Amino acid sequence: MKAAVLRAPLPPAIAGVAFLFLGLFFLYPLYRVFGASFLDASGAHFTLHNYAKVLSSSFYRGSMANSLTIGVLATVITTAVAAPLAFAMARLPIGGKTALMSLAVLPLVLPSFISAYALLLLFGRAGVVTHALQSIGIPFESIYGVPGIVLVYVLTLYPFVLLPTLAGLKAVDVSVEEASQNLGASRWRSFWTVTLPIVIPSVLSGALLVFIDTLENFGVPFVLAEDKPILAVEAYKLFVGETDTNPASAGVLGVLLVCTTALVIVIQRRYLGRRRFATGARRSPPLIEVGPGWRALATAYCWTVVLVSLVPFFAVIVISFMEFRGPVLHPHFSLENFAELFRRSTRPLENTLLLSTLAAFGAALLGVPIGYVVVRSRTRLSALLDIVSTMPFAVAGTILGIGLIISFNSGWLVLTGGWFILVLAYVVRKLPFTVRASSAILHQIDPSLEEASINLGVSPVMTFARLTVPLMLGGIVGGMVLTWVSAASELSSTVVLYSGQWQTLTVVMFQALEGQGAGLATATASLLIFFTVVPVAVVYRLLRRYEMSLL
């Protein structure tokens, strides 16, 4: 009781700071986007004309239909690919599971639009594979359009479904399946009728992340959509093209994006809220014994999915060392692409490293205390904070960028034109990573350790800093690395917010793809891959050593 009383002032203080930050730099910009959609071009008068104009346009209705179609297709196919993969890795005796897991998470730390561009180099109209197929009489044209976009999403987003489904399968209590088998069901029938329904929440949570990412993604459709309108891309184009005081039409598309995402989240929550899935797990179910044929088939499937998902990244690295003459690729070794990149300036690389580092520390500084409040303080305030701190993941980067510009381009606080607004956007966008990673590790730390420290006279703040944070180090660093990597590859908010000297590597790629700089784009992509994979590998090794030292 004494510990609870002493600790009571800390969570409200943390929640207050968090709500202030998120209210000013997340909710307020979204409110401004929402408001802009109901104002005329001058920004002075209320009107519904903006919605009538957009919704009556077959072009913008088509962009919404395309985004939803791509989102649904990508979500269904990704789930169909990842769920069997999770089952095989969790319940079947396949070889190389450790290596599989290490490789399977790589698509999460590699920029998806780089994968899109790599596939374009392979399967585009002038692609290497396209020419090879046409030379042997196979009538293949290109990967542009819905098939290409969906393929990239499946290859890069399947870990979103794989990881929670894998965790869900391992958390099912073995007694549930044993009870089913004792009633006469076979092992396979028990799995399909008992185990699979229990892990539905895990599958749906991953599928929801996939759908949200497809709606807000800017880079992949920019590379592969060609002339097919996509909602996130059209919102950016409208914002850039609107020269009036109020970006009304862009605001309408932004509201439609946010409302679509919110609707999907509500539907999922209502579905899960009407059902019970808990089993009170005590012991994970054993591996299912299968014959050599099924084991070989499962192993082949797992390795095929994982290795195929990495093909685009290996391809872009190899192609970056080849010669380009304009947009045409020639299979000759060359360092000219990298020479051209560094002849221009090293500033984009320096900006990427600096801004990503600042964003990682900023997200940790805010996200770790939020994770602490969410786990340790079970109140309505902490529940609301959990929701608000997770919401940025569901908001397109282009929309947040537009909101920040509307909010802080004039008035009492002007932030546009510098580096700080980019860091703010990254911190807000990536905050859910740090909050989730911190809260996950905090669930495994016994609260009695903190209570004992406070009862011995140590203040709650010092207990948190000297005891809780060191114990959470693995989760904190993991969240920071994920924030760093995703901020380094961020395109959607960067392309809206950056100004002259604060160009990043993703912007260099974006501009190269707009022009004819294919060689420059591949060199930039390879550099970005290097600076995202290497930190992850180094930190992983350091964390393993740190964890071993605690044993």
ZAMARGU-4260 file (C-alpha; in steps of 0.2 Angstrom, whole numbers, plus 5000, padded with zeros to 4 digits):
<rodrens>
0) 5000/5000/5000 | 5014/5012/5005 | 5023/5009/4988 | 5007/5012/4979 | 5004/5029/4987
5) 5022/5034/4984 | 5021/5029/4966 | 5005/5037/4963 | 5011/5055/4957 | 5023/5048/4944
10) 5010/5040/4932 | 4999/5056/4931 | 5014/5067/4928 | 5021/5056/4914 | 5003/5055/4907
15) 5001/5074/4907 | 5018/5076/4898 | 5013/5063/4885 | 4996/5070/4882 | 5003/5087/4880
20) 5016/5081/4867 | 5003/5070/4857 | 4990/5083/4859 | 5001/5097/4851 | 5010/5087/4838
25) 4998/5074/4834 | 4980/5077/4838 | 4981/5096/4834 | 4988/5093/4817 | 4975/5080/4813
30) 4961/5092/4819 | 4968/5105/4807 | 4968/5093/4793 | 4950/5088/4798 | 4946/5107/4799
35) 4954/5111/4782 | 4942/5099/4774 | 4927/5109/4779 | 4934/5126/4774 | 4934/5135/4758
40) 4950/5139/4748 | 4953/5155/4758 | 4951/5145/4775 | 4938/5157/4781 | 4921/5150/4778
45) 4913/5133/4782 | 4908/5123/4767 | 4904/5105/4761 | 4909/5109/4743 | 4926/5100/4746
50) 4918/5084/4750 | 4905/5085/4736 | 4919/5089/4724 | 4930/5075/4729 | 4917/5062/4731
55) 4908/5067/4714 | 4925/5064/4705 | 4927/5047/4697 | 4946/5049/4698 | 4946/5051/4717
60) 4932/5038/4720 | 4944/5027/4709 | 4959/5031/4720 | 4949/5026/4735 | 4943/5010/4727
65) 4961/5006/4721 | 4968/5008/4739 | 4954/4997/4747 | 4956/4984/4734 | 4975/4983/4735
70) 4973/4984/4754 | 4961/4969/4755 | 4970/4959/4742 | 4987/4961/4751 | 4980/4958/4768
75) 4971/4942/4762 | 4986/4935/4752 | 4999/4940/4766 | 4988/4931/4779 | 4986/4916/4768
80) 5005/4915/4766 | 5011/4920/4784 | 4998/4909/4794 | 5004/4892/4787 | 5022/4898/4789
85) 5019/4902/4807 | 5011/4885/4810 | 5025/4876/4802 | 5038/4885/4812 | 5028/4883/4828
90) 5021/4866/4827 | 5031/4856/4814 | 5049/4848/4816 | 5057/4858/4802 | 5076/4862/4801
95) 5085/4879/4803 | 5071/4888/4813 | 5083/4900/4821 | 5090/4905/4805 | 5073/4906/4798
100) 5067/4918/4811 | 5082/4929/4809 | 5079/4930/4791 | 5060/4932/4792 | 5061/4948/4802
105) 5073/4957/4789 | 5059/4964/4778 | 5053/4974/4793 | 5069/4983/4794 | 5071/4986/4776
110) 5062/5000/4766 | 5047/4993/4757 | 5049/5005/4742 | 5067/4999/4739 | 5059/4982/4737
115) 5047/4990/4725 | 5061/4998/4715 | 5071/4982/4715 | 5056/4972/4708 | 5054/4986/4695
120) 5072/4984/4689 | 5069/4965/4688 | 5051/4965/4681 | 5049/4982/4674 | 5047/4985/4655
125) 5066/4987/4653 | 5069/4974/4667 | 5082/4960/4667 | 5069/4946/4670 | 5057/4954/4658
130) 5069/4954/4644 | 5074/4936/4648 | 5056/4930/4648 | 5052/4939/4631 | 5068/4932/4623
135) 5062/4914/4626 | 5044/4919/4620 | 5035/4921/4636 | 5023/4936/4634 | 5027/4945/4650
140) 5025/4964/4650 | 5029/4972/4667 | 5025/4972/4685 | 5017/4989/4686 | 4999/4991/4693
145) 4990/4981/4706 | 4999/4964/4705 | 5016/4972/4708 | 5010/4983/4722 | 5001/4968/4731
150) 5017/4957/4728 | 5028/4970/4736 | 5016/4971/4751 | 5016/4952/4753 | 5035/4951/4752
155) 5038/4965/4765 | 5023/4964/4777 | 5021/4945/4780 | 5031/4947/4796 | 5017/4957/4803
160) 5006/4942/4803 | 5020/4929/4806 | 5026/4935/4822 | 5010/4937/4832 | 5003/4921/4825
165) 5018/4912/4830 | 5017/4919/4847 | 4999/4914/4848 | 5002/4896/4843 | 5015/4894/4856
170) 5004/4901/4870 | 4990/4889/4867 | 4988/4878/4882 | 4992/4860/4878 | 4977/4854/4889
175) 4965/4861/4876 | 4971/4850/4862 | 4972/4835/4874 | 4954/4837/4879 | 4949/4838/4861
180) 4959/4822/4857 | 4952/4813/4873 | 4935/4816/4866 | 4939/4807/4850 | 4946/4820/4838
185) 4962/4817/4828 | 4977/4829/4831 | 4973/4838/4815 | 4955/4840/4818 | 4959/4847/4835
190) 4970/4859/4827 | 4957/4865/4815 | 4943/4866/4827 | 4951/4871/4843 | 4968/4878/4841
195) 4966/4889/4826 | 4950/4898/4832 | 4960/4902/4848 | 4974/4911/4839 | 4962/4921/4828
200) 4965/4937/4838 | 4984/4935/4834 | 4981/4932/4816 | 4968/4947/4815 | 4980/4959/4824
205) 4994/4955/4811 | 4982/4957/4797 | 4976/4974/4803 | 4994/4980/4804 | 4996/4974/4786
210) 4980/4983/4780 | 4984/4999/4789 | 5002/4999/4781 | 4995/4997/4764 | 4983/5011/4766
215) 4996/5024/4772 | 5011/5018/4761 | 5017/5031/4749 | 5033/5024/4742 | 5027/5007/4735
220) 5012/5014/4725 | 5023/5029/4719 | 5036/5017/4711 | 5023/5004/4704 | 5006/5012/4702
225) 5011/5022/4686 | 4995/5030/4681 | 4983/5021/4693 | 4977/5033/4707 | 4981/5028/4725
230) 4973/5038/4739 | 4990/5042/4749 | 4999/5047/4733 | 4985/5058/4727 | 4983/5067/4744
235) 5002/5072/4743 | 4999/5078/4725 | 4984/5088/4729 | 4993/5096/4744 | 5008/5100/4733
240) 4997/5107/4719 | 4985/5117/4730 | 4992/5135/4730 | 4977/5143/4741 | 4978/5147/4759
245) 4969/5131/4764 | 4973/5114/4757 | 4955/5109/4757 | 4955/5094/4744 | 4970/5086/4752
250) 4961/5088/4769 | 4947/5078/4762 | 4958/5064/4756 | 4967/5064/4773 | 4950/5063/4782
255) 4945/5048/4771 | 4961/5039/4774 | 4960/5041/4793 | 4941/5037/4794 | 4944/5021/4783
260) 4958/5015/4795 | 4948/5019/4810 | 4933/5010/4803 | 4943/4994/4801 | 4950/4995/4819
265) 4932/4997/4826 | 4926/4982/4816 | 4940/4971/4822 | 4938/4977/4840 | 4919/4973/4839
270) 4922/4956/4832 | 4935/4951/4845 | 4925/4959/4859 | 4910/4947/4857 | 4921/4932/4858
275) 4932/4924/4871 | 4949/4917/4866 | 4958/4915/4883 | 4964/4897/4888 | 4975/4900/4904
280) 4990/4893/4895 | 5002/4883/4907 | 5011/4872/4894 | 5014/4875/4876 | 5008/4861/4864
285) 5021/4849/4858 | 5027/4847/4840 | 5016/4837/4828 | 5024/4822/4822 | 5023/4820/4803
290) 5031/4809/4790 | 5047/4813/4780 | 5037/4820/4765 | 5027/4832/4775 | 5042/4838/4784
295) 5052/4841/4768 | 5037/4850/4761 | 5035/4861/4776 | 5054/4865/4776 | 5054/4869/4758
300) 5039/4881/4760 | 5046/4890/4775 | 5063/4893/4766 | 5055/4897/4750 | 5044/4911/4757
305) 5058/4918/4767 | 5071/4918/4754 | 5060/4925/4740 | 5055/4939/4751 | 5074/4944/4752
310) 5077/4943/4733 | 5073/4961/4729 | 5086/4967/4742 | 5100/4956/4735 | 5095/4961/4718
315) 5096/4980/4721 | 5113/4978/4729 | 5119/4968/4714 | 5112/4980/4701 | 5119/4995/4710
320) 5136/4989/4705 | 5131/4988/4687 | 5132/5001/4673 | 5118/5012/4669 | 5116/5023/4653
325) 5102/5034/4657 | 5088/5022/4662 | 5095/5007/4653 | 5105/4994/4663 | 5120/4986/4656
330) 5127/4970/4664 | 5145/4977/4667 | 5153/4980/4684 | 5154/4998/4688 | 5156/5010/4704
335) 5150/5025/4694 | 5133/5025/4703 | 5141/5027/4720 | 5154/5039/4713 | 5139/5050/4706
340) 5130/5049/4723 | 5145/5055/4733 | 5150/5068/4720 | 5134/5077/4723 | 5135/5078/4742
345) 5136/5067/4758 | 5124/5079/4766 | 5109/5067/4763 | 5118/5053/4772 | 5123/5064/4786
350) 5105/5070/4787 | 5098/5053/4787 | 5110/5047/4801 | 5107/5063/4812 | 5088/5064/4810
355) 5085/5045/4813 | 5096/5045/4829 | 5087/5060/4836 | 5071/5052/4832 | 5076/5036/4841
360) 5081/5045/4857 | 5066/5056/4856 | 5054/5041/4854 | 5063/5032/4868 | 5063/5047/4880
365) 5044/5048/4877 | 5039/5030/4874 | 5047/5021/4888 | 5038/5032/4902 | 5022/5029/4892
370) 5025/5010/4892 | 5028/5011/4910 | 5011/5020/4914 | 5001/5009/4902 | 5008/4993/4911
375) 5009/4999/4929 | 4994/5010/4931 | 4978/5001/4926 | 4967/5016/4925 | 4955/5024/4912
380) 4969/5038/4910 | 4982/5025/4906 | 4970/5016/4894 | 4966/5032/4885 | 4985/5035/4884
385) 4988/5018/4877 | 4975/5021/4863 | 4982/5039/4859 | 5000/5033/4858 | 4996/5019/4847
390) 4985/5029/4835 | 5000/5037/4825 | 5003/5020/4817 | 4986/5021/4809 | 4989/5038/4801
395) 4997/5040/4784 | 5014/5050/4785 | 5008/5061/4771 | 4993/5066/4781 | 5003/5069/4797
400) 5015/5079/4787 | 5001/5090/4779 | 4994/5093/4797 | 5011/5098/4804 | 5013/5111/4790
405) 4996/5118/4792 | 4998/5119/4810 | 5016/5126/4812 | 5019/5136/4796 | 5013/5152/4804
410) 5007/5159/4820 | 5015/5158/4837 | 5025/5143/4834 | 5034/5141/4817 | 5043/5125/4814
415) 5043/5122/4795 | 5059/5124/4785 | 5071/5116/4798 | 5076/5099/4805 | 5065/5099/4820
420) 5049/5097/4812 | 5056/5081/4803 | 5061/5074/4820 | 5044/5078/4827 | 5036/5069/4813
425) 5047/5054/4815 | 5045/5053/4834 | 5026/5054/4833 | 5025/5041/4818 | 5037/5029/4827
430) 5031/5031/4845 | 5021/5015/4845 | 5036/5005/4842 | 5045/5011/4858 | 5029/5010/4868
435) 5025/4992/4863 | 5043/4986/4865 | 5044/4994/4882 | 5027/4988/4888 | 5031/4970/4882
440) 5047/4969/4892 | 5039/4978/4907 | 5026/4964/4908 | 5040/4952/4912 | 5047/4962/4927
445) 5039/4959/4944 | 5032/4975/4951 | 5037/4969/4969 | 5055/4974/4964 | 5050/4992/4962
450) 5039/4992/4977 | 5054/4985/4988 | 5065/5000/4981 | 5052/5013/4986 | 5049/5005/5003
455) 5067/5007/5006 | 5066/5026/5004 | 5071/5028/4985 | 5059/5040/4976 | 5048/5033/4962
460) 5058/5043/4949 | 5075/5037/4955 | 5068/5019/4956 | 5061/5020/4938 | 5078/5027/4932
465) 5090/5016/4942 | 5080/5000/4943 | 5066/4999/4930 | 5075/5006/4915 | 5091/4995/4917
470) 5079/4980/4918 | 5070/4986/4903 | 5086/4989/4893 | 5083/4975/4880 | 5065/4981/4876
475) 5071/4999/4875 | 5085/4996/4864 | 5075/4985/4853 | 5062/4998/4851 | 5075/5012/4847
480) 5083/5001/4834 | 5066/4998/4825 | 5063/5017/4827 | 5080/5021/4820 | 5078/5009/4805
485) 5060/5014/4801 | 5064/5033/4802 | 5080/5031/4791 | 5068/5023/4778 | 5054/5035/4780
490) 5047/5043/4764 | 5029/5048/4766 | 5031/5061/4779 | 5049/5066/4774 | 5044/5071/4756
495) 5031/5082/4763 | 5041/5091/4776 | 5059/5092/4770 | 5067/5108/4764 | 5082/5111/4754
500) 5097/5107/4765 | 5088/5093/4775 | 5086/5081/4760 | 5088/5063/4766 | 5093/5047/4757
505) 5074/5042/4754 | 5071/5060/4746 | 5087/5057/4734 | 5079/5041/4729 | 5062/5049/4727
510) 5069/5062/4716 | 5080/5050/4706 | 5065/5039/4702 | 5055/5055/4697 | 5069/5058/4684
515) 5080/5046/4675 | 5093/5043/4688 | 5091/5024/4690 | 5109/5021/4694 | 5109/5035/4707
520) 5093/5027/4715 | 5101/5010/4716 | 5116/5016/4724 | 5106/5026/4737 | 5095/5011/4740
525) 5111/5000/4743 | 5118/5013/4755 | 5102/5014/4764 | 5101/4995/4766 | 5118/4995/4773
530) 5115/5008/4786 | 5099/4999/4791 | 5105/4981/4792 | 5122/4984/4800 | 5115/4993/4816
535) 5102/4979/4818 | 5115/4966/4817 | 5127/4975/4829 | 5114/4979/4842 | 5108/4961/4842
540) 5125/4954/4846 | 5127/4967/4860 | 5110/4963/4867 | 5114/4944/4867 | 5130/4947/4876
545) 5121/4959/4889 | 5108/4945/4892 | 5121/4932/4894 | 5130/4943/4907 | 5114/4943/4917
550) 5113/4924/4918
</rodrens>
